[in-house]
């Protein structure tokens, strides 16, 4: 396959996939917990609360929290 550009999403295999193309991207695995709750109101997009290191993502009729 030939292409002018490609997008590689971060993950466990990113280093092995990108290395042959000279791309070196450090990826550190995350640890944490997640849960989904039915909210009173859904956010319209993923939101990152940097101070608490928490991400809230709308997921169907729920909101997923990841620490």
Order of alpha helices (4+ residues) and beta strands (2+ residues): alpha-beta-beta-beta-beta
